[in-house]
Amino acid sequence: VDTLQWIVLAVSSAIALVGIVAVAWRELGTPVDAFPGGRSRLTLEVLFPVAGLVALIVWLWIG
Amino acid sequence: VSAPEIRITDHQARPASLGALVKAYIELTKPRIIELLLITTVPAMVVAAGRWPSTWLVVATLIGGTLSAGGANAINNVVDRDIDRVMRRTRGRPLPTQRIQPRPALAFGTVLGVAGFVWLWATTNLLAAALSTSGLLFYVVVYTLILKRSTVQNIVVGGAAGAVPALVGWAAVTNGLSPAAWVMFAVIFFWTPPHFWALALRYEDDYAVAGVPMLPVVAGRARTLEQIELYTIVLVGVSLLLYPTGAVGWIYLVSALGLGMWLHQAARRLHRRPGESMRFFGFSNLYLAALFVMMAVDAAVL
């Protein structure tokens, strides 16, 4: 792995993680109780993409 | 809108000819969505091989992918026929117009799904076949039956189904999955929410009437526009992750950066002009197609 690949890995990981944390932060604040059939707890669904992305990035750093 | 308001003429209720019936069955598979799925399969195969793979393998994988995706879409049409009937965008589909009845449509979808598995297993390998079928099952069971009508995160989690064809393409060539294949999967996964929320902004009233909790219906336009912009940031980051895997080179890196900045600008523009959501929808289609084409070009050239 060359230097440019490490730099791109660091920068792109940071962009993606900052983005997904912002997404999750805002989504968890979304009121859904008012919608018929809507769930009041979104935690698992919101954390699904966060966990997937973190796992992928960790794998890329280790690999 | 209630069901009786839909006008079903005799012509619509029963296809007049064999040609019309065949057309209705093709329509049931949602060919335009299949096109987009296949656009991601071929570049994944080229990147996996590092050059253009055997043309027969490409054709065989596309046939199998088309069968699986067509089956998934046909079954989705059956499950969603009640809401398709009340939405303007979907009320002309074969089931709401009664050109096809639910039972034969379900049988058709099941046959296509099984045929897709058998075909891919016979012509590529078991991993590609299993992945393709898992995409079908995820789309039907997890997205259509469980998530679509119950959570505002429906399209986020459900997006995994649409991302599977990239894995199928990779597996068809290598009989395995590498980190690069999972990055491609992630690109499509994180592209899906902003893409479909743009569509949901356009058809917000339809979704509300049908009782589908899409983000604009539940959280409002402002929150949706904000989420679209945030997801494009995630998408840009994820798209660049393919470079460090070593599967692609500088041609892809520069293209992904340029295309990502362009899409993010489009998202910011949409924030200022929410009425142009279908324009963003079109941009996001172009973005995904161009990104995957550049992957293939890079892999084939370098």
Boltz contact constraints between the chains, C-beta under 6 A:
constraints:
  - contact:
      token1: [A, 5]
      token2: [B, 244]
      max_distance: 6.0
  - contact:
      token1: [A, 8]
      token2: [B, 240]
      max_distance: 6.0
  - contact:
      token1: [A, 8]
      token2: [B, 243]
      max_distance: 6.0
  - contact:
      token1: [A, 8]
      token2: [B, 244]
      max_distance: 6.0
  - contact:
      token1: [A, 9]
      token2: [B, 244]
      max_distance: 6.0
  - contact:
      token1: [A, 12]
      token2: [B, 237]
      max_distance: 6.0
  - contact:
      token1: [A, 12]
      token2: [B, 240]
      max_distance: 6.0
  - contact:
      token1: [A, 12]
      token2: [B, 241]
      max_distance: 6.0
  - contact:
      token1: [A, 15]
      token2: [B, 237]
      max_distance: 6.0
  - contact:
      token1: [A, 16]
      token2: [B, 234]
      max_distance: 6.0
  - contact:
      token1: [A, 16]
      token2: [B, 237]
      max_distance: 6.0
  - contact:
      token1: [A, 16]
      token2: [B, 238]
      max_distance: 6.0
  - contact:
      token1: [A, 19]
      token2: [B, 230]
      max_distance: 6.0
  - contact:
      token1: [A, 19]
      token2: [B, 233]
      max_distance: 6.0
  - contact:
      token1: [A, 19]
      token2: [B, 234]
      max_distance: 6.0
  - contact:
      token1: [A, 19]
      token2: [B, 237]
      max_distance: 6.0
  - contact:
      token1: [A, 20]
      token2: [B, 234]
      max_distance: 6.0
  - contact:
      token1: [A, 22]
      token2: [B, 230]
      max_distance: 6.0
  - contact:
      token1: [A, 23]
      token2: [B, 230]
      max_distance: 6.0
  - contact:
      token1: [A, 30]
      token2: [B, 219]
      max_distance: 6.0
  - contact:
      token1: [A, 32]
      token2: [B, 152]
      max_distance: 6.0
  - contact:
      token1: [A, 32]
      token2: [B, 218]
      max_distance: 6.0
  - contact:
      token1: [A, 35]
      token2: [B, 213]
      max_distance: 6.0
  - contact:
      token1: [A, 35]
      token2: [B, 218]
      max_distance: 6.0
  - contact:
      token1: [A, 37]
      token2: [B, 150]
      max_distance: 6.0
  - contact:
      token1: [A, 38]
      token2: [B, 213]
      max_distance: 6.0
  - contact:
      token1: [A, 39]
      token2: [B, 151]
      max_distance: 6.0
  - contact:
      token1: [A, 45]
      token2: [B, 151]
      max_distance: 6.0
  - contact:
      token1: [A, 45]
      token2: [B, 153]
      max_distance: 6.0
  - contact:
      token1: [A, 45]
      token2: [B, 157]
      max_distance: 6.0
  - contact:
      token1: [A, 48]
      token2: [B, 157]
      max_distance: 6.0
  - contact:
      token1: [A, 49]
      token2: [B, 156]
      max_distance: 6.0
  - contact:
      token1: [A, 56]
      token2: [B, 182]
      max_distance: 6.0
  - contact:
      token1: [A, 56]
      token2: [B, 186]
      max_distance: 6.0
  - contact:
      token1: [A, 59]
      token2: [B, 179]
      max_distance: 6.0
  - contact:
      token1: [A, 60]
      token2: [B, 179]
      max_distance: 6.0
  - contact:
      token1: [A, 63]
      token2: [B, 179]
      max_distance: 6.0
